[in-house]
Amino acid sequence: MHSILQKFVFKKRDFARNILRLLEDLIINCRLAILYLVQTFLYNELYLYNIKKNSWTKLESPNAPPPRCAHQAVMVPQAGGQLWVFGGEFASPDGEQFYHYKDLWVLHLVSKKWEHIKVTGGPSARSGHRMVSRKREILVFGGFHESAKDFVYYNDVYSFNLDLLTWSKLAASGTGPSARSGCQMAVTPDGNIVIYGGYSKQRVKKDVEKGTVHTDMFLLKNEGKEGQDKWTWVRMNASGVKPTPRSGFSLTIGPNNRTVLFGGVYDEEEEEDLQGEFFNDIYFYDMVKNRWFAGQLKRHKGERKKRRRAKKEEGNGAGEVINEEPEGVKEIIKEIVAEDGTVMIVKQAVASSEAKPDSEEEDEEEEDAETASMIEPCPRSNAMTAIKYGILYVYGGMFEVGDRQFTLNDLYSIDLHKMDEWKVLVEIDPKTQEWLEEEESEEEEECEGAEGGGDEEEGEEDSSEHEQEESDHPPVQAAEAYPEYLSRTEPYWVKLARDNMGQDVKEKKILKVAQAMAKAFYDDVFDNQK
């Protein structure tokens, strides 16, 4: 059973997470798994997010479903609003118990009470499936089931009638998607179902499994007359700029009959080694035109990009290329020495206190534009997304650095009509970040035992800029040892290192730089307290 838990923690990336909305509020059915070494904690809490007040409220409701993750939830308008939940999986903290659910629950939003709907004939126990509401029914597709002996993936489709409260299995003609979990479903304007992507794995040796990230797309088309169900699978070949291969992405219905895809991760598997590349990009899929296109963040009108340009001066017969220096920006170069002796150069552009812009208005405009372009959610998978009034909300998710897995609780938003800037509604709280490391390598153990290296940070900045920069870092708590400080604040330093080094740098090097920067800051604070 311990091996099952390890696979659950490190290899399965298709946790089902949904953020649901009602009127001016977003309802979140939390199934966040916080991982400690060999312990897994699952929740059955329900939270309400108020858009206008930008505040969370925990909703206490009796007779709630048991704790779980990787289930699905959809909102329907019947009876004043209902939240339906099906399936999922459970793992006990010690890893001795692991099983899948096949139960069906409904939360009545008027009374704020849960009800267990006990009906037969539904899908088998599973997790990682997908579920959507269509007219007066709920459709469930795919998923997987894992036991101590084997695992199985599904590609079946079930319908739950909201009037009769009965399950039925759809018998669709044509060739549909292969068995998978973690795909995405969307209902088209004419009531058909789009299936995109997903993940599955197969056993290539006795103890070796190989995962497959699916990038195909299918349409489950209802060709029956009114009141009749006649379903047919049709393979789709969408045009445009398609998302790069990935799993763990989030998808929700946006304005103008478009789905909005955010984030995800692409895993490179080699035997038992798993390296993931995480994303924070946006893709749109036009369900009417059957076309993908990438979401590009637009610049502010006042944002100006400095370039080399040809300038013809008076008295000179030929043009001269002049390198025009940016006004109000100064490049700071830091030399960071990691604990293993590796020397790294980190460059950062900061506002210069000595620069004198032409006008205060222009200076403020450029500063606002520069700040807006820097704000964005860090790359992640399994985030929860919802759209209300044309605004995309992105909550939480997870990312990995090496063998360490971080769970996020931040909240961002972006106006899909403007696509000009991300807004931070709730920042990452370093105190709430937890990580799980499967097994320390000898190299990491040696780094933890090493002395020095991190004390050799050199800076050319003046003291005022240095103090301002340090004040933005997570503070060192009283009597806090460095390992405790690093464990608490590592997500912040990883993000800072990634912002400085770029997205193309390998995660191991980013982690090394992040730890070196944290050590340098910690030592600097410690020295100043002497």
BELJOQUI-V686324 format. One record per residue. N is the residue number from 1. SS is DSSP state (@ for helix, = for strand, . for the rest). D_FIRST is the distance of its C-alpha to the first C-alpha in Angstrom with 1 decimal. Layout:
n/ss/d_first
N/SS/D_FIRST
N/SS/D_FIRST
This chain:
n/ss/d_first
1/./0.0
2/@/3.8
3/@/5.4
4/@/5.0
5/@/6.5
6/@/8.8
7/@/10.0
8/@/10.5
9/@/12.5
10/@/14.5
11/./15.1
12/./15.4
13/./18.9
14/./19.9
15/./19.4
16/./22.2
17/./24.7
18/./28.1
19/=/31.2
20/=/33.6
21/=/37.3
22/=/39.9
23/./43.5
24/./43.7
25/=/40.2
26/=/36.7
27/=/33.9
28/=/30.5
29/=/27.5
30/./25.2
31/./21.4
32/./21.2
33/./17.9
34/=/18.8
35/=/16.4
36/=/16.8
37/./15.1
38/./11.5
39/=/12.7
40/=/13.2
41/=/16.2
42/./17.2
43/./20.8
44/./23.1
45/./26.3
46/=/29.3
47/=/31.8
48/=/35.2
49/=/37.0
50/=/40.8
51/./42.3
52/./45.7
53/./44.7
54/./41.8
55/=/39.8
56/=/36.4
57/=/36.3
58/=/33.4
59/./33.9
60/./33.1
61/./32.6
62/./31.8
63/./29.3
64/./27.1
65/./24.0
66/./20.7
67/./19.1
68/./17.6
69/=/17.8
70/./18.6
71/./20.9
72/=/24.7
73/=/27.8
74/=/31.5
75/=/34.8
76/=/37.6
77/./41.1
78/@/41.4
79/@/42.5
80/@/43.1
81/./39.8
82/=/36.3
83/=/32.8
84/=/30.5
85/=/26.6
86/=/24.3
87/=/20.6
88/=/17.9
89/=/14.3
90/=/12.8
91/=/10.1
92/./10.8
93/./12.2
94/./10.0
95/./6.7
96/./6.2
97/./7.5
98/=/7.6
99/=/10.6
100/=/13.9
101/=/17.4
102/=/20.6
103/=/23.0
104/=/26.2
105/=/27.9
106/=/31.3
107/=/32.8
108/=/36.6
109/./38.0
110/./41.3
111/./40.0
112/./36.8
113/=/34.9
114/=/31.7
115/=/31.8
116/=/29.0
117/=/30.4
118/./29.4
119/./30.3
120/./29.1
121/./29.3
122/./27.2
123/./24.5
124/./21.2
125/./18.1
126/./17.5
127/=/17.5
128/./19.6
129/./22.5
130/=/26.0
131/=/28.6
132/=/32.4
133/=/35.3
134/=/38.3
135/./41.4
136/./40.4
137/=/37.0
138/=/33.4
139/=/31.9
140/=/28.2
141/=/27.2
142/=/24.1
143/=/20.6
144/=/17.3
145/=/14.4
146/=/10.9
147/./8.6
148/./6.2
149/./9.7
150/./11.8
151/=/13.3
152/=/16.8
153/=/19.4
154/=/22.4
155/=/26.1
156/=/27.5
157/=/29.7
158/=/30.1
159/=/33.0
160/=/33.2
161/=/36.8
162/./37.6
163/./40.7
164/./39.5
165/./35.9
166/=/34.7
167/=/32.2
168/=/33.4
169/=/32.0
170/./34.3
171/./35.7
172/./36.8
173/=/38.9
174/./38.8
175/./36.0
176/./33.5
177/./30.6
178/./27.9
179/./24.4
180/./22.9
181/=/21.5
182/./22.9
183/./26.5
184/=/29.3
185/=/31.7
186/=/35.2
187/=/38.0
188/./41.3
189/./44.7
190/./45.5
191/./42.3
192/./40.4
193/=/36.8
194/=/35.9
195/=/32.5
196/=/31.9
197/=/29.3
198/=/25.6
199/=/22.6
200/=/20.7
201/=/18.9
202/=/19.2
203/=/17.9
204/./20.8
205/./19.4
206/./16.8
207/./14.4
208/./16.6
209/=/16.8
210/=/19.9
211/=/20.5
212/=/23.8
213/=/25.7
214/=/28.1
215/=/31.6
216/=/33.3
217/=/34.9
218/=/35.7
219/=/37.9
220/=/37.3
221/=/40.9
222/=/42.3
223/./45.5
224/./46.3
225/./49.2
226/./49.1
227/./47.0
228/./45.6
229/./42.3
230/./42.6
231/=/39.9
232/=/40.0
233/=/37.7
234/=/39.7
235/=/38.6
236/=/40.0
237/./41.3
238/./41.9
239/=/44.5
240/=/44.8
241/./42.6
242/./39.0
243/./36.0
244/./34.4
245/./31.1
246/./28.3
247/=/25.4
248/./24.5
249/./28.2
250/=/29.7
251/=/32.4
252/=/34.9
253/=/38.4
254/=/41.3
255/./45.1
256/./47.2
257/./44.6
258/=/42.4
259/=/38.6
260/=/37.6
261/=/34.6
262/=/33.4
263/=/31.2
264/=/28.0
265/=/26.4
266/=/26.8
267/=/24.0
268/=/25.1
269/=/22.3
270/=/22.8
271/./20.0
272/./17.4
273/=/20.1
274/=/20.5
275/=/23.8
276/=/24.9
277/=/28.4
278/=/28.7
279/=/31.7
280/=/33.9
281/=/36.5
282/=/37.7
283/=/38.6
284/=/40.6
285/=/40.6
286/=/43.8
287/./42.9
288/./46.6
289/./47.5
290/./44.1
291/=/44.2
292/=/41.9
293/=/43.3
294/=/42.1
295/./42.7
296/./45.0
297/./45.7
298/./49.5
299/./51.6
300/./53.8
301/./57.5
302/./58.3
303/./55.8
304/./57.7
305/./56.4
306/./58.6
307/./59.3
308/./61.8
309/=/64.9
310/=/68.3
311/=/71.2
312/./74.8
313/./76.9
314/./80.6
315/./82.7
316/./80.1
317/./80.5
318/./76.9
319/./73.6
320/=/71.5
321/=/67.7
322/=/66.9
323/./63.4
324/./63.4
325/./61.4
326/./59.3
327/./60.9
328/./59.0
329/=/56.0
330/=/55.5
331/=/52.9
332/=/51.3
333/=/49.8
334/=/47.5
335/=/46.5
336/=/43.0
337/=/42.1
338/./38.4
339/./37.2
340/./37.0
341/./40.6
342/./40.2
343/=/43.0
344/=/42.6
345/=/45.2
346/=/44.3
347/=/47.0
348/=/47.3
349/=/50.1
350/=/51.4
351/=/54.5
352/./57.5
353/./59.6
354/./62.7
355/./62.7
356/./65.3
357/./64.7
358/./67.6
359/./66.9
360/@/64.6
361/@/63.5
362/@/62.6
363/@/60.6
364/@/58.6
365/@/58.0
366/@/56.7
367/@/54.5
368/@/53.0
369/@/52.3
370/@/50.7
371/@/48.4
372/@/47.4
373/@/46.6
374/@/44.3
375/./42.2
376/./39.2
377/./35.5
378/./33.4
379/./31.4
380/=/28.1
381/=/25.8
382/./24.7
383/./27.7
384/=/29.2
385/=/32.7
386/=/35.5
387/=/39.3
388/=/42.1
389/./45.8
390/./45.0
391/=/42.9
392/=/39.4
393/=/37.0
394/=/33.9
395/=/31.4
396/=/28.5
397/=/25.8
398/=/24.0
399/=/24.9
400/=/23.6
401/=/25.6
402/./24.1
403/./20.5
404/=/21.4
405/=/20.7
406/=/23.4
407/=/23.6
408/=/27.2
409/=/29.3
410/=/32.7
411/=/34.9
412/=/37.4
413/=/40.0
414/=/42.3
415/=/45.3
416/./44.7
417/./48.5
418/./49.5
419/./46.5
420/./48.2
421/./45.8
422/=/42.5
423/=/42.7
424/=/40.4
425/=/39.9
426/=/37.3
427/./36.7
428/./33.5
429/./33.2
430/@/31.9
431/@/31.1
432/@/28.4
433/./26.7
434/./23.2
435/=/21.4
436/=/18.2
437/=/18.6
438/./15.7
439/./17.8
440/./21.5
441/./23.7
442/@/26.5
443/@/29.0
444/@/27.7
445/@/27.7
446/@/31.2
447/@/32.2
448/@/31.1
449/@/33.1
450/./36.1
451/./39.3
452/./41.8
453/./41.8
454/@/41.0
455/@/44.3
456/@/46.4
457/./46.4
458/=/49.8
459/./51.3
460/./54.6
461/./54.4
462/./56.8
463/@/55.7
464/@/55.8
465/@/53.5
466/@/51.2
467/@/51.0
468/@/50.4
469/@/47.6
470/@/45.9
471/@/46.3
472/./44.0
473/./41.1
474/./38.6
475/./40.4
476/./39.3
477/./38.9
478/./40.8
479/./39.5
480/./36.5
481/./35.2
482/@/34.7
483/@/30.9
484/@/30.6
485/@/33.1
486/@/31.4
487/@/28.0
488/@/29.8
489/@/32.1
490/@/30.4
491/@/30.2
492/@/34.0
493/@/34.8
494/@/32.6
495/@/34.5
496/@/37.8
497/@/37.1
498/@/36.2
499/@/39.4
500/@/41.5
501/@/40.0
502/./39.5
503/./36.7
504/./37.1
505/./36.0
506/./32.6
507/@/30.0
508/@/29.8
509/@/33.5
510/@/33.5
511/@/30.9
512/@/33.2
513/@/36.3
514/@/34.6
515/@/33.7
516/@/37.2
517/@/38.9
518/@/36.9
519/@/37.9
520/@/41.5
521/@/41.8
522/@/40.2
523/@/42.6
524/@/45.5
525/@/44.8
526/@/44.4
527/@/47.7
528/@/49.6
529/./48.6
530/./50.2
